[in-house]
Amino acid sequence: MADKTIRGCISKDGQIYSGSGYNPDYLGGGIYEIKWDKPFSDVPAVVLTQNYKDWNNFGSSGGSTLDNAVLIAVDMEKCKVKTGGSSGAGTDRNFTFIAIGAE
């Protein structure tokens, strides 16, 4: 089976900033669910990271290394993500992801 890759950038309000093949849903408190347009045939590997502070802010020196994104769950149809601030609390943040798995 061939591998497929879905990649994306999701803004803190749950809107697609870039990428395709997925549909994000903002659930509140820094929690997002990303549904794949076409399910994988096996559970994909999902890698994600938070974007601090804005997509094109090259003048920023960045946030705390505690600002992060965590993969809560993943299956063949979707994944669930939580982003947080430097206090560790769930906070709405921009983030990026890559999902790779069997087509």
OpenMM code with the backbone's topology and positions (N, CA, C; nanometers):
from openmm import Vec3, app, unit

residues = "MET ALA ASP LYS THR ILE ARG GLY CYS ILE SER LYS ASP GLY GLN ILE TYR SER GLY SER GLY TYR ASN PRO ASP TYR LEU GLY GLY GLY ILE TYR GLU ILE LYS TRP ASP LYS PRO PHE SER ASP VAL PRO ALA VAL VAL LEU THR GLN ASN TYR LYS ASP TRP ASN ASN PHE GLY SER SER GLY GLY SER THR LEU ASP ASN ALA VAL LEU ILE ALA VAL ASP MET GLU LYS CYS LYS VAL LYS THR GLY GLY SER SER GLY ALA GLY THR ASP ARG ASN PHE THR PHE ILE ALA ILE GLY ALA GLU".split()
positions = [
    Vec3(0.0833, -0.1190, 0.0000),
    Vec3(0.0000, 0.0000, 0.0000),
    Vec3(0.0874, 0.1250, 0.0000),
    Vec3(0.0399, 0.2230, -0.0674),
    Vec3(0.1124, 0.3498, -0.0733),
    Vec3(0.0844, 0.4323, 0.0522),
    Vec3(0.1814, 0.5106, 0.0885),
    Vec3(0.1625, 0.6037, 0.1996),
    Vec3(0.0989, 0.7312, 0.1479),
    Vec3(0.0207, 0.7948, 0.2338),
    Vec3(-0.0307, 0.9276, 0.2007),
    Vec3(0.0056, 1.0210, 0.3138),
    Vec3(0.0173, 1.1471, 0.2795),
    Vec3(0.0529, 1.2504, 0.3759),
    Vec3(-0.0518, 1.3602, 0.3699),
    Vec3(-0.0983, 1.3984, 0.4876),
    Vec3(-0.1844, 1.5155, 0.5000),
    Vec3(-0.1102, 1.6115, 0.5906),
    Vec3(-0.0990, 1.7358, 0.5450),
    Vec3(-0.0303, 1.8351, 0.6268),
    Vec3(-0.1169, 1.9591, 0.6345),
    Vec3(-0.1025, 2.0306, 0.7454),
    Vec3(-0.1840, 2.1500, 0.7575),
    Vec3(-0.1360, 2.2457, 0.8645),
    Vec3(-0.1851, 2.3672, 0.8523),
    Vec3(-0.1659, 2.4725, 0.9513),
    Vec3(-0.3059, 2.5174, 0.9930),
    Vec3(-0.3328, 2.5139, 1.1221),
    Vec3(-0.4645, 2.5486, 1.1740),
    Vec3(-0.4504, 2.6689, 1.2661),
    Vec3(-0.5307, 2.7711, 1.2406),
    Vec3(-0.5288, 2.8923, 1.3225),
    Vec3(-0.5999, 2.8679, 1.4554),
    Vec3(-0.5683, 2.9502, 1.5537),
    Vec3(-0.6206, 2.9308, 1.6890),
    Vec3(-0.7727, 2.9307, 1.6971),
    Vec3(-0.8410, 2.9864, 1.5963),
    Vec3(-0.9873, 2.9847, 1.5948),
    Vec3(-1.0426, 2.8605, 1.5249),
    Vec3(-0.9532, 2.7682, 1.4858),
    Vec3(-0.9950, 2.6428, 1.4242),
    Vec3(-1.0101, 2.6482, 1.2741),
    Vec3(-0.9707, 2.7581, 1.2111),
    Vec3(-0.9806, 2.7717, 1.0657),
    Vec3(-0.8539, 2.7204, 0.9976),
    Vec3(-0.8691, 2.6699, 0.8762),
    Vec3(-0.7532, 2.6242, 0.7994),
    Vec3(-0.6728, 2.7464, 0.7544),
    Vec3(-0.5434, 2.7470, 0.7883),
    Vec3(-0.4528, 2.8512, 0.7405),
    Vec3(-0.3867, 2.8039, 0.6112),
    Vec3(-0.3516, 2.6753, 0.6054),
    Vec3(-0.2993, 2.6162, 0.4822),
    Vec3(-0.3146, 2.4650, 0.4882),
    Vec3(-0.3026, 2.4038, 0.3710),
    Vec3(-0.3150, 2.2588, 0.3610),
    Vec3(-0.4531, 2.2189, 0.3121),
    Vec3(-0.4683, 2.0892, 0.2874),
    Vec3(-0.5966, 2.0370, 0.2403),
    Vec3(-0.6052, 1.8894, 0.2759),
    Vec3(-0.7241, 1.8328, 0.2556),
    Vec3(-0.7447, 1.6911, 0.2847),
    Vec3(-0.7931, 1.6667, 0.4266),
    Vec3(-0.8323, 1.7733, 0.4947),
    Vec3(-0.8765, 1.7612, 0.6334),
    Vec3(-0.9784, 1.8701, 0.6655),
    Vec3(-1.0486, 1.8514, 0.7769),
    Vec3(-1.1479, 1.9477, 0.8220),
    Vec3(-1.1331, 1.9645, 0.9740),
    Vec3(-1.0859, 2.0803, 1.0194),
    Vec3(-1.0679, 2.1007, 1.1633),
    Vec3(-1.1974, 2.1453, 1.2312),
    Vec3(-1.2090, 2.1129, 1.3587),
    Vec3(-1.3235, 2.1544, 1.4392),
    Vec3(-1.2697, 2.2044, 1.5731),
    Vec3(-1.2947, 2.3303, 1.6027),
    Vec3(-1.2511, 2.3898, 1.7299),
    Vec3(-1.3516, 2.3514, 1.8376),
    Vec3(-1.3052, 2.2870, 1.9450),
    Vec3(-1.3927, 2.2406, 2.0518),
    Vec3(-1.3883, 2.3296, 2.1750),
    Vec3(-1.2937, 2.4252, 2.1809),
    Vec3(-1.2818, 2.5167, 2.2946),
    Vec3(-1.1682, 2.4786, 2.3878),
    Vec3(-1.1171, 2.5789, 2.4590),
    Vec3(-1.0116, 2.5552, 2.5580),
    Vec3(-0.8843, 2.4956, 2.5024),
    Vec3(-0.8498, 2.5315, 2.3772),
    Vec3(-0.7272, 2.4804, 2.3167),
    Vec3(-0.7407, 2.3406, 2.2590),
    Vec3(-0.8623, 2.2884, 2.2472),
    Vec3(-0.8831, 2.1526, 2.1960),
    Vec3(-0.9440, 2.1592, 2.0556),
    Vec3(-0.8864, 2.0785, 1.9672),
    Vec3(-0.9271, 2.0745, 1.8272),
    Vec3(-0.9390, 1.9289, 1.7832),
    Vec3(-1.0334, 1.9028, 1.6934),
    Vec3(-1.0433, 1.7720, 1.6308),
    Vec3(-1.0223, 1.7916, 1.4815),
    Vec3(-0.9393, 1.7079, 1.4228),
    Vec3(-0.9087, 1.7158, 1.2806),
    Vec3(-0.9587, 1.5875, 1.2156),
    Vec3(-1.0542, 1.6010, 1.1240),
    Vec3(-1.1085, 1.4855, 1.0526),
    Vec3(-1.0462, 1.4792, 0.9134),
    Vec3(-0.9989, 1.3610, 0.8765),
    Vec3(-0.9413, 1.3411, 0.7437),
    Vec3(-1.0550, 1.3336, 0.6418),
    Vec3(-1.0410, 1.3967, 0.5260),
    Vec3(-1.1437, 1.3896, 0.4220),
    Vec3(-1.1659, 1.2449, 0.3778),
    Vec3(-1.0571, 1.1689, 0.3646),
    Vec3(-1.0635, 1.0264, 0.3328),
    Vec3(-0.9853, 0.9525, 0.4408),
    Vec3(-1.0480, 0.8597, 0.5121),
    Vec3(-0.9786, 0.7892, 0.6196),
    Vec3(-0.8537, 0.7156, 0.5698),
    Vec3(-0.7579, 0.7003, 0.6581),
    Vec3(-0.6409, 0.6165, 0.6332),
    Vec3(-0.6853, 0.4708, 0.6456),
    Vec3(-0.6104, 0.3767, 0.5886),
    Vec3(-0.6435, 0.2350, 0.6027),
    Vec3(-0.5830, 0.1748, 0.7294),
    Vec3(-0.4973, 0.2505, 0.7962),
    Vec3(-0.4386, 0.2121, 0.9246),
    Vec3(-0.4174, 0.3420, 1.0022),
    Vec3(-0.3932, 0.3325, 1.1305),
    Vec3(-0.3740, 0.4532, 1.2119),
    Vec3(-0.2476, 0.5263, 1.1661),
    Vec3(-0.2596, 0.6549, 1.1300),
    Vec3(-0.1421, 0.7299, 1.0839),
    Vec3(-0.0562, 0.7789, 1.2007),
    Vec3(0.0670, 0.8097, 1.1691),
    Vec3(0.1541, 0.8805, 1.2643),
    Vec3(0.1239, 1.0287, 1.2481),
    Vec3(0.1030, 1.0976, 1.3599),
    Vec3(0.0719, 1.2398, 1.3571),
    Vec3(0.1776, 1.3142, 1.4378),
    Vec3(0.2368, 1.4145, 1.3745),
    Vec3(0.3365, 1.4994, 1.4384),
    Vec3(0.2835, 1.6418, 1.4353),
    Vec3(0.2923, 1.7130, 1.5468),
    Vec3(0.2414, 1.8494, 1.5491),
    Vec3(0.3269, 1.9387, 1.6375),
    Vec3(0.3138, 2.0680, 1.6118),
    Vec3(0.3835, 2.1668, 1.6922),
    Vec3(0.3048, 2.2968, 1.6898),
    Vec3(0.3233, 2.3739, 1.7930),
    Vec3(0.2530, 2.5010, 1.8045),
    Vec3(0.3286, 2.6115, 1.7323),
    Vec3(0.2544, 2.7060, 1.6778),
    Vec3(0.3129, 2.8242, 1.6160),
    Vec3(0.2971, 2.9415, 1.7123),
    Vec3(0.4067, 2.9992, 1.7562),
    Vec3(0.4016, 3.1134, 1.8472),
    Vec3(0.4639, 3.2333, 1.7779),
    Vec3(0.4062, 3.3363, 1.7704),
    Vec3(0.2804, 3.3862, 1.8203),
    Vec3(0.1837, 3.4068, 1.7058),
    Vec3(0.2325, 3.4457, 1.5910),
    Vec3(0.1504, 3.4609, 1.4718),
    Vec3(0.2242, 3.4000, 1.3537),
    Vec3(0.1514, 3.3627, 1.2507),
    Vec3(0.2102, 3.2915, 1.1377),
    Vec3(0.3280, 3.3639, 1.0739),
    Vec3(0.3184, 3.4943, 1.0544),
    Vec3(0.4226, 3.5668, 0.9809),
    Vec3(0.5012, 3.6639, 1.0675),
    Vec3(0.5062, 3.6426, 1.1968),
    Vec3(0.5731, 3.7349, 1.2886),
    Vec3(0.7196, 3.6949, 1.3062),
    Vec3(0.8022, 3.7318, 1.2100),
    Vec3(0.9445, 3.6980, 1.2173),
    Vec3(1.0196, 3.7861, 1.3158),
    Vec3(0.9550, 3.8930, 1.3655),
    Vec3(1.0172, 3.9807, 1.4637),
    Vec3(1.0068, 3.9279, 1.6058),
    Vec3(0.9252, 3.8259, 1.6275),
    Vec3(0.9072, 3.7693, 1.7614),
    Vec3(1.0276, 3.6839, 1.7996),
    Vec3(1.0604, 3.6832, 1.9276),
    Vec3(1.1680, 3.5954, 1.9759),
    Vec3(1.1109, 3.4648, 2.0279),
    Vec3(0.9805, 3.4446, 2.0122),
    Vec3(0.9181, 3.3184, 2.0510),
    Vec3(0.8604, 3.3229, 2.1903),
    Vec3(0.7890, 3.2174, 2.2244),
    Vec3(0.7268, 3.2056, 2.3553),
    Vec3(0.8075, 3.1142, 2.4449),
    Vec3(0.7427, 3.0709, 2.5502),
    Vec3(0.8038, 2.9764, 2.6432),
    Vec3(0.8158, 2.8403, 2.5759),
    Vec3(0.9169, 2.7643, 2.6124),
    Vec3(0.9283, 2.6288, 2.5587),
    Vec3(0.8181, 2.5389, 2.6144),
    Vec3(0.7417, 2.5874, 2.7131),
    Vec3(0.6260, 2.5143, 2.7633),
    Vec3(0.5028, 2.5351, 2.6744),
    Vec3(0.5032, 2.6394, 2.5884),
    Vec3(0.3968, 2.6556, 2.4898),
    Vec3(0.4066, 2.5339, 2.3979),
    Vec3(0.2971, 2.4572, 2.3872),
    Vec3(0.3117, 2.3310, 2.3173),
    Vec3(0.1812, 2.2839, 2.2568),
    Vec3(0.1878, 2.1775, 2.1820),
    Vec3(0.0720, 2.1079, 2.1266),
    Vec3(0.0880, 1.9599, 2.1581),
    Vec3(-0.0230, 1.8961, 2.1986),
    Vec3(-0.0200, 1.7563, 2.2411),
    Vec3(-0.1225, 1.6770, 2.1608),
    Vec3(-0.0828, 1.5611, 2.1148),
    Vec3(-0.1745, 1.4697, 2.0477),
    Vec3(-0.2505, 1.3929, 2.1555),
    Vec3(-0.3826, 1.4123, 2.1621),
    Vec3(-0.4653, 1.3442, 2.2622),
    Vec3(-0.5037, 1.2046, 2.2144),
    Vec3(-0.5487, 1.1944, 2.0890),
    Vec3(-0.5939, 1.0659, 2.0349),
    Vec3(-0.5848, 1.0696, 1.8835),
    Vec3(-0.5737, 0.9508, 1.8230),
    Vec3(-0.5699, 0.9410, 1.6767),
    Vec3(-0.6276, 0.8066, 1.6355),
    Vec3(-0.7050, 0.8059, 1.5263),
    Vec3(-0.7490, 0.6821, 1.4639),
    Vec3(-0.7483, 0.7015, 1.3132),
    Vec3(-0.8065, 0.6113, 1.2401),
    Vec3(-0.7994, 0.6158, 1.0945),
    Vec3(-0.8813, 0.7304, 1.0352),
    Vec3(-0.9743, 0.7879, 1.1130),
    Vec3(-1.0624, 0.8931, 1.0627),
    Vec3(-1.0311, 1.0329, 1.1125),
    Vec3(-0.9608, 1.0443, 1.2260),
    Vec3(-0.9407, 1.1762, 1.2852),
    Vec3(-0.8332, 1.1726, 1.3929),
    Vec3(-0.8001, 1.2938, 1.4407),
    Vec3(-0.7153, 1.3051, 1.5591),
    Vec3(-0.7680, 1.4192, 1.6453),
    Vec3(-0.7271, 1.4197, 1.7702),
    Vec3(-0.7661, 1.5233, 1.8655),
    Vec3(-0.6394, 1.5821, 1.9249),
    Vec3(-0.6357, 1.7160, 1.9305),
    Vec3(-0.5156, 1.7906, 1.9677),
    Vec3(-0.5490, 1.8896, 2.0785),
    Vec3(-0.4522, 1.9137, 2.1666),
    Vec3(-0.4662, 2.0191, 2.2678),
    Vec3(-0.3444, 2.1090, 2.2615),
    Vec3(-0.3686, 2.2395, 2.2540),
    Vec3(-0.2597, 2.3373, 2.2578),
    Vec3(-0.2640, 2.4086, 2.3918),
    Vec3(-0.1475, 2.4526, 2.4388),
    Vec3(-0.1424, 2.5173, 2.5687),
    Vec3(-0.0420, 2.6293, 2.5750),
    Vec3(-0.0570, 2.7101, 2.6781),
    Vec3(0.0321, 2.8220, 2.7026),
    Vec3(0.1424, 2.7851, 2.8009),
    Vec3(0.2221, 2.8820, 2.8383),
    Vec3(0.3380, 2.8580, 2.9247),
    Vec3(0.2997, 2.8134, 3.0655),
    Vec3(0.1740, 2.8336, 3.1063),
    Vec3(0.1299, 2.7869, 3.2378),
    Vec3(0.0904, 2.6403, 3.2346),
    Vec3(0.0774, 2.5843, 3.1159),
    Vec3(0.0342, 2.4462, 3.1016),
    Vec3(-0.1155, 2.4328, 3.0796),
    Vec3(-0.1884, 2.5419, 3.0933),
    Vec3(-0.3337, 2.5383, 3.0733),
    Vec3(-0.3671, 2.5346, 2.9247),
    Vec3(-0.4771, 2.4706, 2.8897),
    Vec3(-0.5240, 2.4690, 2.7523),
    Vec3(-0.5504, 2.6111, 2.7040),
    Vec3(-0.4874, 2.6480, 2.5940),
    Vec3(-0.4966, 2.7828, 2.5389),
    Vec3(-0.5089, 2.7722, 2.3881),
    Vec3(-0.5963, 2.8522, 2.3297),
    Vec3(-0.6136, 2.8512, 2.1841),
    Vec3(-0.4867, 2.9041, 2.1182),
    Vec3(-0.4266, 2.8223, 2.0329),
    Vec3(-0.3026, 2.8602, 1.9651),
    Vec3(-0.3015, 2.8072, 1.8227),
    Vec3(-0.2280, 2.8758, 1.7351),
    Vec3(-0.2017, 2.8247, 1.6005),
    Vec3(-0.1144, 2.7003, 1.6142),
    Vec3(-0.1340, 2.6030, 1.5244),
    Vec3(-0.0454, 2.4863, 1.5257),
    Vec3(-0.0375, 2.4247, 1.3869),
    Vec3(0.0639, 2.3432, 1.3680),
    Vec3(0.0860, 2.2718, 1.2419),
    Vec3(0.0870, 2.1220, 1.2690),
    Vec3(0.0561, 2.0435, 1.1659),
    Vec3(0.0593, 1.8984, 1.1814),
    Vec3(0.0952, 1.8318, 1.0500),
    Vec3(0.1441, 1.7097, 1.0628),
    Vec3(0.1656, 1.6183, 0.9498),
    Vec3(0.1111, 1.4831, 0.9931),
    Vec3(0.0273, 1.4225, 0.9097),
    Vec3(-0.0233, 1.2871, 0.9328),
    Vec3(0.0228, 1.2013, 0.8169),
    Vec3(0.0905, 1.0910, 0.8482),
    Vec3(0.1424, 1.0012, 0.7454),
    Vec3(0.0976, 0.8593, 0.7776),
    Vec3(0.0423, 0.7935, 0.6777),
    Vec3(-0.0024, 0.6560, 0.6990),
    Vec3(-0.0393, 0.5893, 0.5686),
    Vec3(-0.0891, 0.4662, 0.5807),
    Vec3(-0.1280, 0.3883, 0.4631),
    Vec3(-0.2555, 0.4451, 0.4031),
    Vec3(-0.2537, 0.4555, 0.2720),
    Vec3(-0.3678, 0.5126, 0.1985),
    Vec3(-0.4888, 0.4219, 0.2052),
] * unit.nanometer
topology = app.Topology()
chain = topology.addChain("A")
for resn in residues:
    res = topology.addResidue(resn, chain)
    for name in ("N", "CA", "C"):
        topology.addAtom(name, app.Element.getBySymbol(name[0]), res)
